Amino acid sequence: MDKLAAMQTFVRVAEASSFIAVARQLQVARSVVTRQVAALESHLGAKLITRSTRSLVLTAAGSAYLEQCRVILNMVDAAESSVAEEKAVPRGRIRLGLPLSFGLQELLPALLAFAHDQPLVELVMDLSDQRANLVEEGLDLSIRITDHLQPGDIVRPLGRCRLLTLASPSYLALHAEPRHPGELRHHDCLVYANDSAPGGWTFRDGGALLQVAVRGRIVANNGVLLTEAAARGLGIAHQPDFIAAPYLARGEVRELLQAYERAPLGIYAVLPSNRYIPHRVSALIEHLAQAIAAGGGLPSPALPSP
């Protein structure tokens, strides 16, 4: 039995609470994962995980062993990375989560340049606007655009973007232009939603935040689609500047309610907790930070620590 591989598999299973999820991450059959954990339990002479049809629960021995495994695996990663850092050659696999529109429109050139410059690094990219659980999905890094970091998030600020309220000249020719965010209640709004219920739009009214409940007959989880709908006169959109920029430049939409603009959203590199950051991941984060800072419309200011 490869003890190190078995420990790595056990940690993945414990963190994901699922044999199936780990099997998907490793691209192996579920039976391979269960046999590896069973072999580890047999070697240790102790039950690490209590299995049921619906859940996995660590035993007391399993919880204690998990913490020791994390320490050992972090030390192994650190030792291997120190050798790589001495050679200054990033190498290995990076599993990366990206927001769909921002990943395609803003980060794609930088990512492909990194892949070209670092031939020993394998990039596995998952583009989705769903909030990623790095541990469960086996991600080394996720790029997140948000104004609300979760407690315990480990992040590196990369830049920021603005949310703009947009409508086409044709829509405004038929509907009175809203002068206050509260007037949006009387308009067809193009609502962004992931798989949860659509929420309201937030604006800054003086020193206070104003939450406006909006409605509309078009709801989607992609900002490009909603901005395109706005350009075609189907309603008012509320989208980031990196999506809106080409539509504004072509005159297909106008920016509304500029006096009530909310604070910028942060663009962050989010890292899994309790894990050593390999040199290859640090190299990619630095590459993306430089690319975003050089992007003109996406400045990289000093953001407050989460």
N, C-alpha and C positions, 0 to 999 in steps of 0.2 A: 504494500500500500504506500502510495506517495503521501506522506503525512502532511506536507505543506499544501498540496492540492486539496486534500480532504479538509484541512482547516479552512481554506479559502471557501470551499463549497459550503461548509457548515455555517460560516459567518454570513454568506449570502442568504442561505435559507433562513437563518435566525432573523436577519434584518428585513427580509421580504415576507416572512411568515408564510411561505409558499414554496413547495417543491416544484410546482408547475411553472411559476414565474422564473425561478432560477434555471430550470431546464430551457426555457425560452431564451433567457439571456445567454446561456452557454451553447445554445443550438444543439442540444442533445436530448435524448429521450428522458422522460421523468424517472424511469427505472434506474438510469445511470446515476442520477442525483441521490435517489433514496438508497441505493446500494453503497454509495460512497459514504453517506452519513452513517448507515448501519455498520459499515466496516470500521469507522472511527469509533463508534460506541463500543463495538466488540473489542477493539484494541485497548480502549480505556477501561473497559469493564464497568461502564456506568451509562445510564440512560441520560441522554442529553435533551431529547425532545419528546414530549408526549403528543401523540398524533390522535386526531379524531377526524370524523368525516368532514367537519367544517372548519377546523382551526388547528394550528400548531402552537404549543405552549412549551417554553423552555422549563426544564426542571431546575431545581436549585443548583445542581451540578452543572447543568447546561449554561445557566446565567453566569456562573463564576468562570467557566471555561471560555465563554464568549469574550469576556473582558480580557483574559489572558491571550486569546487568539488575536484580538485586535492589536494588542501591544506588540506581539511577535511579528505579525504581518506588516505593521507599520515600520518596524525596525528593518524587515527584509526589503520593503519598498525603498526606505531611506538609504540602505546600503547599496542597492542596485542603482538608484538614482544618482548617488554620489559618484559612482564610477562613470555613469553617463555624463554627468555634469563636468567631470574632469576632462572628458573628451569633447565637451560642448556639442554633442550630437544628440538631439532628441530622438527617441526611438520608442516603438511600441504602439499600442492601440489606444485611441481616444474615442470614447462614446459621448457624443455631443448632442444636446437638445437645443433646438432653435425655434423661435417664433416664426411662423410661416412667411408672412410678408416681409418682415425685417430681415429674415435670413436670406431670402431670395433677392430682395432689392438692394440691401445695404452690405450684407456680410459675405455674399457669395464670392465676389472678386477676391476679398482678403483670404477667405478659406481656401480657394483654389490656388492662390499664390503661396500660401503656407504649405499646401500639399506638394506643390512644385519644388519649393525650397527645402522641404524636409522629406526626402524619399524614404526614410526609415520609419516614418510615422504613418500609421493606418488610421484614417478618419472614418468613423461610422456615425452618420448624421441622421437625426430624427427631426423632421420639420413638422411642428404642430403648435397650435395656439393653446392647447391644453396645458395647464400648470403641471409640470413634471415632478414626480416623486423620485428624486435621484437614486435613493437607496433601492426602492422597489424595482425601478426600471434599469438598474445597473449602469447609470450614467456617471461619467467622470466630471461633467461640467454641463451647465445649462445657462443659456442667455435669457434673461428675464427683463421685461419692461414693466415697471410698476411704480406706484407711489406708496406701496404698503408691503414692506418686507415682513416675513413671518418670524416670530421669536426663534432664535437659534439658527437662522440662516447665516451661512458663512459666505460673504460676498466680496467681490472686488468691483468698485464703481468703474464703469467704462465711459459713461457720457450721459446725456439726457436728451429728451425730445419734448415737444409741446403737443398738446391736444388742441385741435382747431375745430370750430363749428363752421360747416360749409353748406352752401346751396348754390344752385345754378342760376344764371340770369333769367332763364325761362321759368323756373319755379317762382322766383321773386317777382316776376312780371304778373303772375296770377295770384300771388298771396302777399299779404303785407309783411314786410321784413320785420322780424322780431327785434325789439329794442331792449328787451329785458329777458333773461333766461326763463322767467315764469311764463312768458308768452309762448314758449315751445309746446306747452300743453295743448295749444290749439292748432298745431301743425302736424303734418305727416313726417315723422322722424324715422330715420333708417337706423335700426337698433342693432348694436353689436351684442352678441351673446356667444358663449362657448356652449357647453351642454347644460348650463344652469339657467335659471329663469333670468330674463333680461332685467338689468338694474337701471337706475336713474343716471342722469348726467350730473356731474359736479362742476360748479363754477365758483369763482371767488368774487364775493360781493363786498367790497371794502375789505375789512379784516376778517370777515366771516365766510365760511363755506356754505354754499347754497346747493342743496340736492333737489333736482327737478325730475319728477317722474315723467317719462316720455312714452309715447306709443306710436305705432305705425304698422303698416301691413307687410313690411319687409323686414325680416330679422335674419341675420347671418353671422357666422363666426369667422368672417374674413373681411378685413378692412378695405381691401382693394375692390371687392364686389360692392360694398356699400358706397364707396366713393364714386365708383362708376355709375351706380344708381342715382346718386346725387347729381352727377354731371348730366344725366339724361332727364333731369327735372322731376324725379320721383319722390323727392323729399329732402330733408335736412340731415346731414351726417355729422358725426363728431369723431374725428379721426386724427391719428398722429401726423406730424408735419412731413415725415419722410414718405408717407403715402400720398398726402395732399399736394406736395410740391409740384409734380408735373401737371396736375390738373389746374392748379393756380397759375402756373406759367403759361398754359395754353388759354387761359381765360374761361375754362369750362365751369369753374366754380368760383365763388367769392367767399372770403372769410367774414363771418358774422360775429357779433357780440364780443369784439376784441377788448372792450373795456372790462369784461368779466372773465378774462382768461385765467385759467387755473394755474397753479404752480407746475413746473415741468415734471415729467415722469423721469425716474432714474432708469438707466440702462445698466444692468448688472451681470457680471459673471457669478453664478451661484455654484457653490461647491458642496459635495457631500460632507456631512459632519463626521467627526471621529476618524478621519482618514488622512494619511500623508498625501501631500500634493506632489505627484511625480513631476520631474523636470519637463517632460513633454507637454503636460497640461499647463504648467507655468509659462512655457515658451509660447503656447497658443494664446493664452490670455494676454500676454504682453503684445503679441502680434495684432490681436484684435483691438486692443486699447489704442495702439498707434494708428491703426487704420481708421478707427472712429474719430480720433482726434484730428486726423488729416482730412476728414470728410467735409469740412466747412460747415455744413448745416447741422452737424452733430458734434458740438463742442464737447470736450472732456474736462469739465470743471471739477474743482474739489467739492465732492458731495459730502453731506454729513454721514458719519459712520452710523450703521444700523444699530 
